[in-house]
């Protein structure tokens, strides 16, 4: 079964520590050659209450940017 969407916990607005459930969630879906990225605000139960509009970027460009970030992190 292919992975269709990945959700990553993110800090909520005005938070300086991660909570469970998280305050926000970053979602990434790759459809064809495009990556769709959005951020959802979560309530205290982990349910999505508000989701931003998708930012759509070329999936290959996103992959190259992530690889560069990981490589840069390896050198520090």
C-alpha positions as CSV (number, residue, x, y, z in Angstrom):
1,X,0.0,0.0,0.0
2,X,1.6,3.3,-1.0
3,X,1.9,6.2,1.4
4,X,-0.5,9.0,0.3
5,X,-0.1,11.6,3.0
6,X,2.3,12.3,5.9
7,X,1.4,14.4,8.9
8,X,4.0,15.9,11.2
9,X,3.4,17.4,14.6
10,X,4.3,21.1,14.8
11,X,4.3,23.7,17.6
12,X,1.0,25.5,18.1
13,X,0.8,29.3,17.9
14,X,2.6,31.0,20.8
15,X,3.9,27.6,22.1
16,X,7.5,27.0,22.9
17,X,7.2,23.2,23.7
18,X,5.6,20.3,21.9
19,X,2.4,19.0,23.4
20,X,0.4,15.8,22.9
21,X,-1.8,16.2,21.0
22,X,0.2,18.8,19.1
23,X,-1.2,22.3,18.5
24,X,-0.7,22.1,14.8
25,X,0.0,19.5,12.2
26,X,1.9,19.8,8.9
27,X,0.5,17.7,6.1
28,X,2.4,16.7,3.0
29,X,0.8,14.8,0.0
30,X,2.5,14.1,-3.2
31,X,0.2,13.7,-6.2
32,X,1.8,13.2,-9.5
33,X,4.8,15.5,-9.7
34,X,3.4,18.0,-7.2
35,X,3.8,18.3,-3.4
36,X,0.8,19.7,-1.6
37,X,1.7,21.2,1.8
38,X,-0.8,22.5,4.4
39,X,-0.9,23.3,8.1
40,X,-3.9,22.4,10.3
41,X,-4.7,23.9,13.7
42,X,-5.7,21.2,16.1
43,X,-8.0,21.3,19.2
44,X,-7.1,19.8,22.6
45,X,-8.3,16.4,21.3
46,X,-6.1,16.4,18.2
47,X,-9.0,17.1,15.8
48,X,-8.4,19.5,12.9
49,X,-10.3,22.8,13.5
50,X,-8.8,25.0,10.7
51,X,-6.6,24.1,7.7
52,X,-4.6,26.5,5.6
53,X,-4.8,26.4,1.8
54,X,-2.4,24.1,0.1
55,X,0.9,25.4,-1.0
56,X,1.8,23.4,-4.2
57,X,5.4,23.0,-5.3
58,X,7.2,20.8,-7.7
59,X,7.9,17.5,-5.8
60,X,11.4,17.1,-7.2
61,X,12.3,20.6,-6.0
62,X,11.0,19.8,-2.5
63,X,13.0,16.6,-2.4
64,X,16.2,18.4,-3.4
65,X,15.6,21.1,-0.8
66,X,15.0,18.4,1.9
67,X,18.1,16.5,0.8
68,X,20.2,19.7,1.1
69,X,18.8,20.4,4.5
70,X,19.7,16.9,5.7
71,X,23.2,17.2,4.3
72,X,23.7,20.6,5.9
73,X,22.5,19.1,9.2
74,X,25.1,16.3,8.9
75,X,28.0,18.8,8.7
76,X,27.1,20.7,11.9
